[in-house]
Amino acid sequence: MSWDALLFDFDGVLADTEPLHFECWSEVLKPFGIELDWEFYRLHWVGISDRALAERFGVGLPECEQKQALFRARLETDPPFHPSTLDLVKDLHDNFNMAVVSSSLRSEVEPPLARAGIRSCFHAMVCGQEVIRLKPAPDPYLRAAGLLGSHQPLVIEDSDAGVASGRAAGFDVIRISTPEALSRELRAILG
């Protein structure tokens, strides 16, 4: 295939942050007597925005903001990137226009990319609240492709919502197994 851009999800693809999201939600929900199960969370809630999850958990905006602040603080102390991912992004930067497409807030996505020295490798970013409809709607991927002037991008995802979003946009989608496997799996596809 000949793709003219690569559109990467952040959580669970570029960054191994899904366990951290789970831990932060678990901590915020504990006072409400809500205990989360990792396997259920992984299968049903990965790729869902914090606001949508807060609604599903029956909590409000203050708890959502508390979770987000906790998440940002922990990202600073525990960089979420596998070394092979950093090398991959730097290698692909010369050959592809690339974007990050995430349901997470820009304040949760952009600073870790900058601290890791790879923010400049991405020509565009589309984050939560920058489109009206989030994944699984096609809007985030359509906007990213538009920002890059791409007509045939490859979407790299890990969640059901993200895969559905990329396919609804009409783009080729690959689903990676883990953030640690991203480099190996994507290099195998790109040749």
C-alpha positions as a Markdown table, in Angstrom:
| # | Residue | x | y | z |
|---|---|---|---|---|
| 1 | Met | 0.0 | 0.0 | 0.0 |
| 2 | Ser | 1.1 | 3.6 | -0.6 |
| 3 | Trp | 0.0 | 5.8 | 2.3 |
| 4 | Asp | 0.7 | 9.5 | 2.3 |
| 5 | Ala | 0.5 | 10.0 | 6.1 |
| 6 | Leu | 0.5 | 8.1 | 9.4 |
| 7 | Leu | -2.1 | 8.9 | 12.0 |
| 8 | Phe | -1.2 | 7.6 | 15.5 |
| 9 | Asp | -3.4 | 7.2 | 18.5 |
| 10 | Phe | -1.6 | 8.3 | 21.7 |
| 11 | Asp | -2.8 | 6.2 | 24.6 |
| 12 | Gly | -2.0 | 2.5 | 24.1 |
| 13 | Val | -0.1 | 3.1 | 20.8 |
| 14 | Leu | 2.6 | 5.7 | 21.1 |
| 15 | Ala | 2.5 | 5.7 | 24.9 |
| 16 | Asp | 1.9 | 3.0 | 27.4 |
| 17 | Thr | -0.6 | 5.1 | 29.4 |
| 18 | Glu | -3.7 | 2.9 | 29.6 |
| 19 | Pro | -2.6 | 1.3 | 33.0 |
| 20 | Leu | -1.9 | 4.8 | 34.3 |
| 21 | His | -5.4 | 6.0 | 33.2 |
| 22 | Phe | -6.8 | 3.0 | 35.0 |
| 23 | Glu | -4.8 | 3.6 | 38.2 |
| 24 | Cys | -5.9 | 7.3 | 38.3 |
| 25 | Trp | -9.5 | 6.5 | 37.8 |
| 26 | Ser | -9.3 | 3.8 | 40.4 |
| 27 | Glu | -7.9 | 6.3 | 42.9 |
| 28 | Val | -10.5 | 9.0 | 42.1 |
| 29 | Leu | -13.4 | 6.6 | 42.3 |
| 30 | Lys | -12.4 | 4.8 | 45.5 |
| 31 | Pro | -14.1 | 7.3 | 47.8 |
| 32 | Phe | -17.4 | 6.6 | 45.9 |
| 33 | Gly | -17.1 | 2.9 | 46.6 |
| 34 | Ile | -16.4 | 2.1 | 43.0 |
| 35 | Glu | -13.8 | -0.5 | 42.3 |
| 36 | Leu | -12.6 | -1.0 | 38.8 |
| 37 | Asp | -11.5 | -4.3 | 37.3 |
| 38 | Trp | -8.5 | -4.0 | 34.9 |
| 39 | Glu | -9.7 | -6.6 | 32.4 |
| 40 | Phe | -13.1 | -5.1 | 32.2 |
| 41 | Tyr | -11.6 | -1.6 | 31.9 |
| 42 | Arg | -9.2 | -2.8 | 29.2 |
| 43 | Leu | -11.9 | -4.5 | 27.1 |
| 44 | His | -14.6 | -1.9 | 27.4 |
| 45 | Trp | -13.3 | 1.6 | 28.4 |
| 46 | Val | -9.9 | 2.0 | 26.6 |
| 47 | Gly | -10.2 | 4.7 | 24.0 |
| 48 | Ile | -13.1 | 6.4 | 25.7 |
| 49 | Ser | -12.8 | 10.1 | 26.7 |
| 50 | Asp | -12.5 | 11.0 | 30.3 |
| 51 | Arg | -15.8 | 13.0 | 30.2 |
| 52 | Ala | -17.7 | 10.0 | 28.8 |
| 53 | Leu | -16.1 | 7.7 | 31.4 |
| 54 | Ala | -17.0 | 10.1 | 34.2 |
| 55 | Glu | -20.6 | 9.9 | 33.0 |
| 56 | Arg | -20.5 | 6.1 | 32.9 |
| 57 | Phe | -19.1 | 6.0 | 36.4 |
| 58 | Gly | -21.8 | 8.4 | 37.7 |
| 59 | Val | -19.4 | 11.2 | 38.7 |
| 60 | Gly | -19.1 | 14.7 | 37.6 |
| 61 | Leu | -16.7 | 17.3 | 36.2 |
| 62 | Pro | -14.8 | 17.8 | 39.5 |
| 63 | Glu | -13.8 | 14.1 | 39.6 |
| 64 | Cys | -13.0 | 14.1 | 35.9 |
| 65 | Glu | -10.7 | 17.1 | 36.4 |
| 66 | Gln | -9.2 | 15.5 | 39.5 |
| 67 | Lys | -8.4 | 12.4 | 37.4 |
| 68 | Gln | -6.8 | 14.5 | 34.7 |
| 69 | Ala | -4.6 | 16.4 | 37.1 |
| 70 | Leu | -3.5 | 13.2 | 38.7 |
| 71 | Phe | -2.7 | 11.7 | 35.3 |
| 72 | Arg | -0.7 | 14.7 | 34.2 |
| 73 | Ala | 1.3 | 14.7 | 37.4 |
| 74 | Arg | 2.2 | 11.0 | 37.1 |
| 75 | Leu | 3.2 | 11.4 | 33.4 |
| 76 | Glu | 5.9 | 13.8 | 34.5 |
| 77 | Thr | 7.5 | 11.3 | 36.8 |
| 78 | Asp | 7.0 | 8.2 | 34.7 |
| 79 | Pro | 7.7 | 8.7 | 30.9 |
| 80 | Pro | 5.3 | 6.5 | 29.0 |
| 81 | Phe | 7.4 | 5.8 | 25.9 |
| 82 | His | 9.2 | 2.6 | 24.9 |
| 83 | Pro | 12.7 | 3.4 | 23.5 |
| 84 | Ser | 11.9 | 1.6 | 20.3 |
| 85 | Thr | 8.8 | 3.9 | 19.8 |
| 86 | Leu | 11.0 | 7.0 | 20.1 |
| 87 | Asp | 13.4 | 5.6 | 17.5 |
| 88 | Leu | 10.5 | 4.6 | 15.2 |
| 89 | Val | 9.0 | 8.1 | 15.3 |
| 90 | Lys | 12.3 | 9.8 | 14.5 |
| 91 | Asp | 13.0 | 7.3 | 11.7 |
| 92 | Leu | 9.5 | 7.8 | 10.1 |
| 93 | His | 9.5 | 11.6 | 10.4 |
| 94 | Asp | 11.7 | 11.9 | 7.3 |
| 95 | Asn | 9.4 | 9.8 | 5.1 |
| 96 | Phe | 5.8 | 10.6 | 6.3 |
| 97 | Asn | 3.6 | 13.4 | 7.4 |
| 98 | Met | 2.4 | 12.3 | 10.8 |
| 99 | Ala | -0.2 | 13.3 | 13.3 |
| 100 | Val | -1.3 | 12.3 | 16.7 |
| 101 | Val | -5.1 | 11.7 | 17.1 |
| 102 | Ser | -6.3 | 11.2 | 20.7 |
| 103 | Ser | -9.5 | 11.5 | 22.7 |
| 104 | Ser | -7.3 | 12.7 | 25.6 |
| 105 | Leu | -6.8 | 16.4 | 26.2 |
| 106 | Arg | -3.9 | 18.2 | 24.5 |
| 107 | Ser | -2.5 | 19.0 | 27.9 |
| 108 | Glu | -2.1 | 15.3 | 28.6 |
| 109 | Val | -0.6 | 14.5 | 25.2 |
| 110 | Glu | 1.6 | 17.3 | 24.0 |
| 111 | Pro | 3.9 | 17.8 | 27.1 |
| 112 | Pro | 5.0 | 14.1 | 27.2 |
| 113 | Leu | 5.8 | 14.2 | 23.5 |
| 114 | Ala | 7.8 | 17.4 | 24.0 |
| 115 | Arg | 9.7 | 16.0 | 27.0 |
| 116 | Ala | 10.6 | 12.9 | 24.9 |
| 117 | Gly | 11.9 | 15.1 | 22.1 |
| 118 | Ile | 9.5 | 13.9 | 19.5 |
| 119 | Arg | 6.7 | 16.5 | 19.4 |
| 120 | Ser | 8.4 | 18.2 | 16.4 |
| 121 | Cys | 8.1 | 14.9 | 14.4 |
| 122 | Phe | 4.3 | 15.3 | 14.3 |
| 123 | His | 3.0 | 17.9 | 11.8 |
| 124 | Ala | -0.5 | 18.0 | 13.4 |
| 125 | Met | -2.4 | 17.0 | 16.5 |
| 126 | Val | -6.1 | 16.4 | 17.1 |
| 127 | Cys | -7.0 | 15.9 | 20.7 |
| 128 | Gly | -10.1 | 15.7 | 22.8 |
| 129 | Gln | -12.5 | 18.6 | 22.7 |
| 130 | Glu | -11.0 | 19.8 | 19.3 |
| 131 | Val | -13.7 | 18.1 | 17.4 |
| 132 | Ile | -17.4 | 17.9 | 18.1 |
| 133 | Arg | -17.6 | 14.1 | 18.0 |
| 134 | Leu | -14.9 | 11.9 | 19.5 |
| 135 | Lys | -13.9 | 8.3 | 18.6 |
| 136 | Pro | -15.7 | 6.1 | 17.5 |
| 137 | Ala | -17.0 | 8.9 | 15.2 |
| 138 | Pro | -14.8 | 9.6 | 12.2 |
| 139 | Asp | -14.3 | 13.3 | 13.0 |
| 140 | Pro | -10.9 | 13.1 | 14.7 |
| 141 | Tyr | -9.3 | 11.2 | 11.9 |
| 142 | Leu | -11.0 | 13.2 | 9.2 |
| 143 | Arg | -9.7 | 16.4 | 10.8 |
| 144 | Ala | -6.1 | 15.1 | 11.1 |
| 145 | Ala | -6.1 | 14.0 | 7.5 |
| 146 | Gly | -7.4 | 17.4 | 6.5 |
| 147 | Leu | -4.7 | 19.2 | 8.5 |
| 148 | Leu | -2.0 | 17.1 | 6.8 |
| 149 | Gly | -3.6 | 17.4 | 3.3 |
| 150 | Ser | -3.7 | 13.6 | 3.3 |
| 151 | His | -6.0 | 11.5 | 1.0 |
| 152 | Gln | -4.7 | 8.1 | 1.9 |
| 153 | Pro | -3.5 | 7.9 | 5.5 |
| 154 | Leu | -2.8 | 4.8 | 7.6 |
| 155 | Val | -4.4 | 4.9 | 11.0 |
| 156 | Ile | -2.5 | 3.1 | 13.8 |
| 157 | Glu | -4.8 | 2.2 | 16.7 |
| 158 | Asp | -5.3 | -0.2 | 19.7 |
| 159 | Ser | -8.9 | 0.2 | 20.8 |
| 160 | Asp | -12.3 | -0.7 | 19.4 |
| 161 | Ala | -13.4 | 2.9 | 19.4 |
| 162 | Gly | -10.2 | 4.0 | 17.6 |
| 163 | Val | -10.4 | 1.3 | 15.0 |
| 164 | Ala | -14.1 | 2.1 | 14.4 |
| 165 | Ser | -13.2 | 5.8 | 14.0 |
| 166 | Gly | -10.5 | 5.2 | 11.4 |
| 167 | Arg | -12.7 | 2.9 | 9.4 |
| 168 | Ala | -15.6 | 5.2 | 9.6 |
| 169 | Ala | -13.3 | 7.9 | 8.1 |
| 170 | Gly | -12.7 | 5.5 | 5.2 |
| 171 | Phe | -9.0 | 5.0 | 6.0 |
| 172 | Asp | -6.8 | 1.9 | 6.2 |
| 173 | Val | -6.4 | 0.9 | 9.9 |
| 174 | Ile | -3.9 | -1.4 | 11.6 |
| 175 | Arg | -4.4 | -2.4 | 15.2 |
| 176 | Ile | -1.3 | -2.9 | 17.2 |
| 177 | Ser | -1.1 | -5.4 | 20.1 |
| 178 | Thr | 0.9 | -3.3 | 22.6 |
| 179 | Pro | 2.9 | -0.1 | 22.7 |
| 180 | Glu | 6.0 | -2.2 | 23.1 |
| 181 | Ala | 5.2 | -4.0 | 19.9 |
| 182 | Leu | 4.4 | -0.8 | 17.9 |
| 183 | Ser | 7.9 | -0.5 | 16.3 |
| 184 | Arg | 8.1 | -4.1 | 15.2 |
| 185 | Glu | 4.5 | -4.4 | 14.0 |
| 186 | Leu | 4.5 | -1.1 | 12.1 |
| 187 | Arg | 7.9 | -1.6 | 10.5 |
| 188 | Ala | 6.7 | -5.0 | 9.2 |
| 189 | Ile | 3.7 | -3.4 | 7.5 |
| 190 | Leu | 5.6 | -0.4 | 6.1 |
| 191 | Gly | 8.4 | -2.7 | 4.7 |
